[in-house]
């Protein structure tokens, strides 16, 4: 299959931005080395894994067989998530493909909804004040 030289509107720019961001991330983390404390946090590792997973989902649409070719990426990331104690992203079938493809345009929306946050103060109740 030969790809066209011009991508759909926004595709080339966003792919370029992803590649640049990945290079910047590598340049930032490389000085820490492997296993050095302080390089990665739980949320940073989850964000990076999610970026790769989402990019693989997007890239799977380039060709009818691309999803099968990318199956090892999903399997490897699922294994990495287990090793790091992170929540799993997508259930994988026996052949390493995601059981259900993403149906949400922005998968981060669903992940952030699962994050526990402190309750915000009610706008109806003013903060308590002490009078002197």
Backbone torsions as a table, in degrees:
resi	resn	phi	psi	omega
1	UNK	NA	130.8	177.0
2	UNK	-105.0	126.7	-179.5
3	UNK	-82.4	150.5	176.0
4	UNK	-67.7	161.6	-179.6
5	UNK	-81.6	-19.5	179.7
6	UNK	-117.9	130.0	179.9
7	UNK	-87.3	169.8	175.3
8	UNK	-62.2	158.8	-178.8
9	UNK	-53.6	126.5	177.3
10	UNK	88.4	-21.2	-175.6
11	UNK	-65.9	-50.1	-179.1
12	UNK	-61.1	-43.8	-179.2
13	UNK	-65.1	-42.4	-179.3
14	UNK	-70.4	-38.3	176.9
15	UNK	-64.3	-39.4	177.4
16	UNK	-64.1	-40.9	179.1
17	UNK	-64.6	-39.3	177.7
18	UNK	-63.4	-44.3	179.9
19	UNK	-63.5	-43.2	177.7
20	UNK	-62.4	-45.0	-179.7
21	UNK	-61.5	-40.3	178.8
22	UNK	-63.9	-39.3	177.7
23	UNK	-65.5	-42.8	178.5
24	UNK	-64.0	-39.8	177.6
25	UNK	-62.2	-46.0	178.8
26	UNK	-60.4	-46.0	-179.7
27	UNK	-61.8	-31.8	179.8
28	UNK	-75.2	-39.4	-173.7
29	UNK	-89.2	-24.6	-176.0
30	UNK	-55.3	-40.6	-179.9
31	UNK	-62.8	-22.3	-179.5
32	UNK	-74.7	-23.0	-179.1
33	UNK	71.0	177.4	179.8
34	UNK	-84.0	133.9	175.8
35	UNK	79.6	-2.9	179.1
36	UNK	-73.1	136.5	179.9
37	UNK	-68.8	144.9	174.3
38	UNK	95.8	-11.0	-178.0
39	UNK	-73.1	-49.5	-176.7
40	UNK	-114.8	147.2	168.9
41	UNK	-111.2	168.2	178.9
42	UNK	-59.1	-48.3	-177.0
43	UNK	-68.9	-34.6	177.8
44	UNK	-65.8	-42.1	178.6
45	UNK	-64.7	-40.9	179.2
46	UNK	-65.5	-41.7	177.8
47	UNK	-62.3	-43.1	-179.4
48	UNK	-65.4	-43.4	178.0
49	UNK	-62.9	-41.8	179.9
50	UNK	-64.5	-36.6	177.8
51	UNK	-63.0	-41.5	179.2
52	UNK	-67.5	-44.7	179.5
53	UNK	-60.5	-45.6	-178.6
54	UNK	-66.7	-39.0	177.0
55	UNK	-64.1	-40.1	177.8
56	UNK	-64.6	-39.3	176.1
57	UNK	-61.6	-43.2	179.7
58	UNK	-66.2	-43.8	-178.2
59	UNK	-66.8	-23.8	179.2
60	UNK	-62.5	-20.2	-179.0
61	UNK	-83.5	-1.9	-176.7
62	UNK	-70.9	-25.8	-175.4
63	UNK	-158.0	147.8	-179.4
64	UNK	-57.3	-30.5	-179.5
65	UNK	-95.0	0.2	-175.3
66	UNK	-64.4	-34.5	-179.6
67	UNK	-61.5	-38.4	178.5
68	UNK	-68.5	-41.3	179.0
69	UNK	-63.3	-35.6	-177.8
70	UNK	-84.9	-4.6	-179.2
71	UNK	-54.2	-41.6	178.2
72	UNK	-61.8	-28.3	177.1
73	UNK	-64.3	-47.2	179.6
74	UNK	-64.0	-41.2	179.4
75	UNK	-64.9	-42.8	179.7
76	UNK	-64.9	-40.6	179.1
77	UNK	-69.2	-35.0	175.7
78	UNK	-63.6	-41.2	177.2
79	UNK	-64.9	-42.6	178.1
80	UNK	-61.7	-43.2	178.0
81	UNK	-59.0	-42.5	178.4
82	UNK	-62.7	-45.6	-179.1
83	UNK	-61.4	-34.9	-178.5
84	UNK	-90.6	-2.9	-179.6
85	UNK	72.7	27.9	179.2
86	UNK	-93.0	157.0	176.1
87	UNK	-63.3	146.0	179.0
88	UNK	-74.3	149.9	-178.6
89	UNK	-87.1	-63.7	-178.0
90	UNK	-131.9	140.6	173.8
91	UNK	-68.1	140.2	-179.6
92	UNK	-107.1	144.8	175.8
93	UNK	-81.5	-178.9	-179.4
94	UNK	-61.6	-28.3	-179.7
95	UNK	-93.1	10.2	175.7
96	UNK	87.2	0.1	178.5
97	UNK	-85.8	148.1	175.5
98	UNK	-60.4	137.0	-178.2
99	UNK	-63.2	-46.1	177.7
100	UNK	-125.3	128.0	177.6
101	UNK	-68.5	157.5	179.1
102	UNK	-59.6	135.9	177.3
103	UNK	-112.4	-8.2	-179.8
104	UNK	-95.1	132.9	-179.7
105	UNK	-59.2	-39.5	180.0
106	UNK	-122.3	99.2	-175.8
107	UNK	-62.4	-21.9	179.1
108	UNK	-63.6	-29.0	179.5
109	UNK	-59.8	-42.4	-178.2
110	UNK	-72.5	-35.1	-179.8
111	UNK	-68.6	-44.6	-177.1
112	UNK	-66.2	-25.5	177.4
113	UNK	-67.8	-24.3	-179.3
114	UNK	-84.7	-14.4	-176.1
115	UNK	-72.9	131.7	177.6
116	UNK	-80.4	131.4	179.1
117	UNK	-129.4	159.4	177.3
118	UNK	-68.3	145.8	-179.6
119	UNK	-67.3	136.4	177.5
120	UNK	-79.3	147.0	178.1
121	UNK	-62.7	145.2	-179.8
122	UNK	-68.4	134.1	179.0
123	UNK	-69.6	-15.6	-178.9
124	UNK	-78.5	-25.7	-177.7
125	UNK	-106.5	116.8	178.1
126	UNK	-68.4	154.3	178.4
127	UNK	-61.1	146.4	-177.5
128	UNK	-67.9	141.6	-179.6
129	UNK	-126.3	143.8	175.5
130	UNK	-102.5	139.0	179.3
131	UNK	-105.5	146.8	179.6
132	UNK	-124.6	NA	NA
